[in-house]
Amino acid sequence: MRLDPLSIPYRIAENSTQIGGAIVVAGVAGSGGSGGNLLQGAGIFLAIAVLGIALVAGWNVAYFRRFTYELTEDTFDIESGVFSRRDREIPYRRIQNVDVRQNVIQRLLGIAEVRLETAGGGQTEAQLKYVNRTEAERLQAEVGRRKRTDAGEEATTTERESESLFAISPRELGILGIVSMDFRLVPLVLVGLSVFGPTAIASTLPDVGSFFLIGPLVGLGTIVALAIVSGVVSMLQYYDFQLGAYGDEYRYERGLLQRYSGSIPIEKVQTVSIRENVLARLLGYASLTIETAGYAPGQGSGARSQSAVPIAERDRVFELAQSIEPFGDVTFERPPKRARERYAVRYLLVALVVIAGTFAVTFHPDVSGPWYLTAAILPFAPVAAHLKWRHRGYYLGEEYVLTRNGFWSRRITVVPTYRVQTVLSSRTVFQRRRKLASVVIDTAGSSSLVGEDAVAADIDADRADRLRDAVAKRLQLAIGHRETPE
């Protein structure tokens, strides 16, 4: 089988755009030797541009003619290469996801890019640029069916109708745009403005003496701009989001300008996370993400985790999470109160650094003002410490471990005990002084690579040792239970 013929003109336009700069430079250099003759120079420039496009067109025609693919009984075979031939046989059992992507122009042409993601390495094993949209959907379904057949599953499971689990509504899409602000950027913006803002305002508006009043307005404007941009981006990414269950995998579609379609293998699910920032919690909404094994950050469509529900009412999100992993009702155990004291000391030190930085800026000859007003942030340090302590905790069940962390963006992570790879306890110098420790529960997913492991943070040191041993024992029991034939 071959790629869609419309892939030829599309790839020609795509590649010509990518090397357009080189063509222009070559054309300008070539026309420079025309002795000042404008008409002759334009002719040389046009000739070089036409030659460059002709070479691109010839390459892509050859690419199309020499690219073939075939679904055999056991493998997905691809033959490609214009000068250097490459033959690949990808076993179905290694294929983790068949991802289908379309931008606006591709949708108008009715073509799509198909990416084959494989387990173990998180890389795109092969790309089909581009096939007919109908063919892309057929390949996605057929590879899934052959994967299940290769695994020895019964035909009744493979022929199961798709069940819709979630479809985002226009109201939910609007709420997603509102709550998509990443509040972790706010402290960075405020600190940056407190350090560099006064000097910048004084140099830009030297006649304005009360720039300490302008600074907060600039900060507020920056935060609002960030909120609008991040909200619009999220709405474009998750426009018309749909999630369905099909046999042993979840399938999703999303996106307006760039349309994505992919699958999440149920057997590869490592953790389920319920996420909610401050604004989402106030409105009663949350999101649900599923992390799978075999992906690495920045690689392929499954980088880090897949969004199973970008935004929905919190009760509905928990209901969907429990349908994926039936963890039941939980009651989180918070860290001891001495952990809250540790947070308070930390935040007070940060506040003092900010105040000292603001005071230091006043030594600039063009800067003056009531720097001491920044001391107003001191009372917020114990409040922030309490909120951080209140939103942390863990729960240990017979088959699941749950952890909760974060105030600005709270994350509840559900880890099946049989998915645990390693469990370890750690104690920093400051934790040892207060007899605290953290227990990290690692899985085969990519969270450990980006610092988002499930963590029972700042719990009592003795309890941390007991939790680590309990999780390890439950892991062995779970493995034994799953390996024992019924």
N, C-alpha and C positions, 0 to 999 in steps of 0.2 A: 504494500500500500504506500501511496505517496502523500505528500503534503497537499493542501488546497492550492490550486493554480493562482488564486488571488494573493497567496503569500508572496509571489514574485514581485508584483508592483509595490506591495506594502513594504517588503524588505528593501527594495531599491530606494524608496523614499526614506525609509528609516536609516539605512546606512549612508545615504547621501547627506542626510542632515548631520549625522555623526562625524563625517569627514569633510563637512562643508568648509570648515576653517582651513584645512590643509589645501583644498581645491582653490580657495580664494587666495591664499598665500602664494601658491604656485602660479596662479593666473597673474597676480600682480607682479611677481618676479619676472615672469615671461614677457609681460607687456612692457616692462621697464627698459628693455633693449630695443624699443621701436624707434629710437631717435627722436622722440618728441611728437611723432605722428599719432594724433589721437585716434583716428580711424583704424590705423594699423594696430595700435596697442589694444583697442577694444576687440579687434578680430582675434588677436593672439590670446587675449583673456578668455574670450568665448570658446575658442578652440580647445584650450586646456580644460575649461569647465566641462565641455561636451565630452572630451576624452575621459575625464575622471568619472563622469556619470556613466559613460559607456562601459568602462572597466567594472564599475560597481554592478551594472546591470548584467554583464557577462558572468561575473562571479556568482551572482544570485541565481541566474538561470542554471548554471552548472551545479550549484548547491541543491537546487530543487530536483534536478534530474538524477543526482547521485545520492539523494536521501530517501531511504525506504525504511519501513517498519512493518513488523508482523507479530501477531499474537499466536505463539505456538502453544502446544499443550502445557508446557512447564515454564516457559520464559517469554519475556517481552524482548524481541530482537530488533535491533536498530543498526543499519548500515549507513554511514555518512562519511563526508570528507571529499573535498575536491581534488587536492593533490595527494594528501596523505589519508588513506582510507582507515576507518575505524569501525570495527564490528563489535557490538555489545550484546550480550545475552543476560538479561536481568531476571533472575528467578522471581516469580510472583511472591513467594514468601518473604523476600527482602523488601518489597515495595511497601512503604508505610502509608503513603498518601499519593493520590493522583489529584493534582491541583490544577484547576482551570482558571485562566485569567483573561480578561478582556478590558481594553480601554474603550473610550467612546468611538474612535475611528474603527477599531476592530469590530465593535458591535454593529456599526453601520455596514461593514463589509461582510458580516456574518462569519468571521473567523475568530479563532481563539488560540491562545498558547497553552500547551499541556506540559506540566512539569511532573516528573516522577521523582518523589522523595523516598529515599531508602533509610531504613533503620541502621543505627550505628554510624555516626559521623555527621548526621544532620545536613548532608549536602544534597544538592539537586543532581541526581544521577544522570538524567537525560531531559532534554527539552525538545518539544515538537513545535517549531515556529514556521507555519501556523497551519492548523487544520480547520475544517468546517465545524461550526458550533455543534451541530448534530453529531458529528464524528467524535468530538471531544467528550460529549456526554456519554456516547456509546463506550468509548475507551474507559472512562471513569467507572461506569457500571460493570463492564466486562472484566476489567482487572480485579475489581472487588469480588465479583462472582468466582473468578478463577482462583483468587487467594483463598476463598472459603473452601472451594473444592479441593485445592491443594492441601488444606488443613484437615480434610476428611469430614467436613460438616455435611449434614443431610441436606437434600435439595429443598425440603420444606422451609428450612431456615433461609436459604439463599434466595428463594422466590418471594419472600415476605414483602408485603406492600410497605411503602414508606409511610411513616407516621409523623405528622407534624407535631413538634414539641413547642416551638415558639416562633412567633412572627412579630417583629417590632411594629408598633402602631405609630401614626404621625405624632400623637401626643407624647409617646415615649421617646421618639426621636428628638422632639423639641426639648424634652427634659434632659436627654443625654447631652445636647448641646449646652444646656445651662450648667450642668454639674461636671462637665469635663475639664474644668480648670484644675491644673496640677498645683495644689496649694503648697507643695514643697518648694516651689520657686519663689513664693512670697518672701520668706526670710532672706533669701539670697538677694532679691531685688531691694529690700529695705536696707540691708547692710551695705549694699553697693551704693545706694543713694546717700546713705548717711556718711560714707567715706568720701565719695567722689562728687556727690551732688552739690554741696556748698561751693566748692571750687569752680565747678562747671557753670553754676548759676551766676556766681560773682563775675566770672570772665565774660559770660554772655550778656548779663544784665548788670553792668557795674553800677548803675545809678539806683538800683533797687536795694535798699538796706534790709528790708524784712524778708530776706530770701528763705528764712526758716519756715515761713508760711507757704512759700511757693514749693518747697521741697516735698511736703506731704501731698500737694496737688499733683506734682509730677509723678510721685510714687503711685498714687491712686490711678492716674491715667495709664501708667505702665501696666498695672495689674489688670485694669479693665481691658486694655488692648490684648494682653495675653489670654484673658478669658474668652474674648471674642474669637481670636484666631484658633485656639485649641478647640472651642466649641464647634466652629464651622468645619474644621478638619475631621472631628469625630463624626459629625452628621454626614459628611461626604463618605467616610469610610464605612459606616454602618447603615447607610440608606438601604431600605428594603431588606433588612437582615432576616433570614429565615433559617431555622434549625429543625432537622428532622432525624428520626431514627430509621435505619434501614439495615435489617439483619444485625450484624455484629459491629456496626459503625454508625457514627453520627455524621450527617452531611449538612453543610451550611453554604449559604450564598449571601454576599453582601457587596455594597459599594455602588456609587453612582458614576463618578468619572472613571474609576478603575473597578471592574467587576471581578470578584473572586468567588470561586466555588471549590470546595475541598471536602475532605472527610477526616474524621477523628476515629481511629480504631479503638473500640471499647477495650480490647485486651491490652492496649498500650497505655491506658489511662493510669497515671501515677498519683496525682493529687487533684483535688477539686478545691477551688478557692472562691470564697465570697468576699467581694471587695466593695467598699463604700467610703466615699470621702465625706467630709463634714456636711456639705450641702445636700448630698444624696441622703444621708441619714436623717437630716431635718425634714426632708420631703418624703421619707419613708421608702426610698428606692435603694437598689443595690445592683451589682453585676456579678456574673458567674463566669469563671475561667476554668478550663480543663488543661492540665499539663500532661503531655505524653512523653514517652521515652523515645530517644533516638534523635532528638533535634538539638542544635546548638544555637546560641544567640547569633542573629545576623545571617543565619543560613536557612534558605528555603522559606516556605510559607508557614511552617510550623514553629518558627523561631520562638523560643521561650514557652508560650502557651497560646491556646486557642480560646477565643471568646465564645462561650456557649450562650450567654445571655448578656448583651452589652448594657442593658438597663431594663429593670422591671420592678414592680412592687416587691418589697423585701420578703414578704411571706411567700410570694410566688417563686422567688429565687431560691429560698430554702426548700420549697417543695420540689423544685426541679433538681436541686443538689441531692436531696435525699432519694430521688428516683434513680440517680446515677450511682450514688454510694449511700445505702440505707443506714446512716449513722445514728438515727433516732434523736431523742431529746438529750440535750447536754446542759451541764452547769459548769461554767468555767471557774477554775480556782485561780485567784489573783496572786501576784507576788506578795511577799510580806511587806509590811509598812516601812521597814527600813530601806527597801528599794526606792520608795517614794522620796525619802530623805536624800538618797543619792542623786536622784534626778533634780531635786531642788537645788542642791549645791552646784550641779553641772550648769543649770540654766542661769543661776546667779552669776557664775563666772562669765558666761557668755554675755550677759547683760552688762557686766562691768567692763568687758572688753569693748562693747559698742559705745558705752558712755566715754571711756577713755579715748577711743578713736575720734569721737565727735569733738571732744575737748582739744585733742591734738590738732584738728583741722583749724581751730580758731587761731593758731599761731601764724597762719598765713596772713600776710598784711592786708589782703583784700577781703578777708572773711571776719565777720563779727556777728554776735547774736547770742541769745540765751541758750548756750549749749546744754545747760543743766536741765532743760526740759526733757532731754532724753532719759533722765532718771525716772521718768514716769513708767518706764518698762519694768522697773524692779519688782513692783507688786505682782506682775504677771508671771514671774518665775515660779513661785509656789503653785499657782493655778495650773500652769503648764505641766509641772511635775505631777500634780494630782491627776490630771486628765490622762497623762501617759500611763500612770500606774493603773488607773481605772480601766483602761482599754487593753490591758495585757492579761494573759491568762492561758491556761491549758486544761485539757480534759483527756483522761485516759479511759477508754472503754475496752471491751473484750476484743473487738475487731478493728477499732479505729482510734487514732490519736488526733486530737484537734488542738490547734494553737491559735491564739488571737494576739495581734500586735498592731500598733499604729493608732494615732488619733486623727491627724489630718486625712490620712487615707488608711482606714482600718482593713486588715486582711484576716479572714478566718480560713485556715487551711485544714483540709480534711485529708488525712493520710491513712489508707488501709494498712494494717500491720504487715500483711504479707508483701506489700510493696516496699517496705523499708530496706534500704541497702546497708546503711550504717547508722548507729546512734552513739553519740558521744557527748560528754559533759565538759565544759570549759569554764575556767575562772581567771579573770584578769586580776591585776594587782589590786585595783579598786574594789572588785567584787570580793576578793579574799578578806579585805579589811572588814567587810560587813557580812561575811559568811554567806555569800550569795554565789550562784552559779547559773549557767545557761545550758540547756540540753538541746542539741541540734539533731534533727531527725532528717536524714538524707534519703532521697529516692534516686531512681535511675533517670529522672528528668533533668532539665537544664537549670533548675532554680539555684543549685549550688554554684553555678558558674556566674550568676548575677547577684548573689547574696540574698536570695529570697527563699532559703530553706525554711521549713517549719521549725520554729524555735520556741521553746518554753523559756522565756528570758527572765533573768534575775529572780529565780526562785530560791528557796532555802537550799543550802549546799547539800545537807543530808537528804532532803527530799529529791534533789536532782539525781543523786546516786541511785536512789530507789526507783525513780522514774526511768532512768537509763536501763537498769536491770530488768524492770518490768516490761518495757518495750521489747528488749532483746528476747525475753522468754516468750512473749506473745508472738513474736516473729517466728520463733522455732515451732511453736504450736501451730501457727497458721500454715507454715510450710509443710509440716507433717500431715495436717488435715487435708490440704490440697493434693498432696502426693498419694494419700491413701485411697485406693479405688473403692467406689461405693458398692 
